[in-house]
């Protein structure tokens, strides 16, 4: 590009820049003019605003003061109205207070009391010497008293005691069913509970605690009267045979359903025991420490048709009473949560439950005292009833503990302790009765034919199983149903725990096995005393054979009973060779019995010292010896037949075995003697001496233990 062209372009750009500069200068001049105009406007506005503030501010201050005066006046008037209302409070609510509250409309009465409360507080703080304070306080106290009376009357209106059949429904109702299904708890409808709750809350908030005593006493009376009605019903002839009501149709019996009280109790405690078992299983799993085992035999001893004595009936009734108390206390806890403020629950519950708890504790003392008197008379089924009751009270104890406070738990645990003491005493006295048997029975009579030898104790004339033996075995057999309960009792006594420790040191035992072992130790002690007593009683028989047969009968009966009832397995936990020892005792007694024939056998065996006949003849001086041998044998055999035919051996196998042993022990010896001397001419009247052939002796021996032959 040439120099001329460059110069031309530069000039063109210069002209453009000059044009832009001139335009910018023009804009700056315009903006300066606008700025000056705006400044003048703002200065004018500021002057006018200053004049307005100078004019309005005094007016504002005056208005503010007037507003404050107005507020003060309103507050003063309001305060005056409130003060005047306090002075008029007595007159305004006097009629309302004197009329008292009406059921279902308690709100207006409480509003009146609140008005009096505010007036009382005002005069107390501002004019404590005024007459108005006295009037308001008096009327307020009267109103509170009226409210307490209304609270009490409302409770009384719905506080009818439960009918026995309704309380039994509560007891027999399924554990998983709703309490609302039971008509017996319809005593207090929801509207009454709500009104009682409002009253209780107001009284508690205003430090009026009389309702605590009122509620406790009224509900306590309901519990006591309900339980007393049940006790009176138990004394009636219909007790134990009430129809079982339908779960959803109370008042109607289910078709085909008729259960005794004992059967229902059994079902109740089975359910409770199964729940306890399931809970323990879920908690402990398969742990070796599982202290609970499922038992389907709960309540068996309760069956009146099986034992049916007065003590069992009393214990059964007492268990029903405890179940009734537990159900009532659960219901009372529910009422407390609906009516009484939570802070007062324990206080009120303690008050309402105390008389009933004291009653069941007294009843337990009376029943156990009666049972102890029965035990002292050797009525051992009473002891079995105690074991059953103890087992069921132990099952019921967790339910009671959940609803009672510490003091009440201690009182009710006294029932358990009393039963435990009675049960332990029963076990102890049973051993003493076996040890010191004086011929009394009291349980099961095996035979009425007894013989007394001046010692005050009777033994059977026929040497059969001694009544003490059958009674003892019967009692021990029943104890198996109470193995866990008895194990719990015995584990508190050192004499048993020492033996148990010795056994446990030899092999590991589960909780169930420990209970069985403890029962086995007890059974072993009883059997030891029984064996000693049998041996002692056998001395009352003058005849050696009868003495041995008496011991043999009883020992054999003991062994067979132990085997039949599985008691032998329980005893084997503590003495593994128990069965073998009894079998050896039986064999020894059989040998001792055969030894009673020694005198008879001595006349015919051995024959070494007897003269030997030559051609069927003996010397004259030897004839007398043969005569004496035949004569003495005949006399001993006749006496033995007379005596032992009247003896009883109840067990067939034992009886036939003894007969066989007798035959094998005597007949071969007599046969040898008979073959040698029966044809010897040792007397002119030989048939007088040779009275029995060997077959006759066999027949006579087979006639033993049968007085009808």
Buried (B, 14 or more C-beta within 10 A) or exposed (E): EEEEEEEEEEEEEEEEEEEEEEEEEEEEEEEEEEEEEEEEEEEEEEEEEEEEEEEEEEEEEEEEEEEEEEEEEEEEEEEEEEBEBBBBBBEBBBEBBEEBBEEEEBEEBBEBBBBBBBBBEBBEEEEEEBEBBEBBBEBBEBBBBBBBBBBBEBBEEBBEBBBBBBBBBBBBBEEEEEEEBBBBBEBBEEEBBBBBBBBBBBBBEBEBEBBBBBBBBBBBBBBBBBBBBBBEBBEEEEBBEBEBBBBEEBEEEEEEEEBBBBBBBBBBBBBBBBBBBEEBBEEEEEEEEBBBBEBEBBBBBBBBEEBEEEBBBBBBBBBBBBBBBBBBBBBBBBBBEBBBBEEBBBBBBBBBBBBBBEBBBEBBBEBBEBBBEBBEEBBBBBBBBBBBBBBBBBBBBEBBBEBBBEEBBEBBBBBBEBBBBBBBBBBEBBBEBBBEBEBBBBBEEBBEEBEEEEEEBBBBBBBBBBBBBBBBBBBBBBBBBBBBBBBBBBEEBEEBBEBBEEBBEEEEBEBBBBBBBBBBBBBBBBBEBBBEBBBEBBEBBEBBBBBBBBBBBBBBBBBBBBEEBEBBBBBBBBBEEBBEEBBEBBEBBBEBBBBBBEEBBEBBBEBEEBBEBEEEEBEEEBBEBBBEBBBBBBEBBEEBBEBBBBBBBBBEEBBEBBBEBBBEBBBEBBBBBBEBBBEBEBBEEBEEBBBBEBEEBBEBBBBBBBEEE
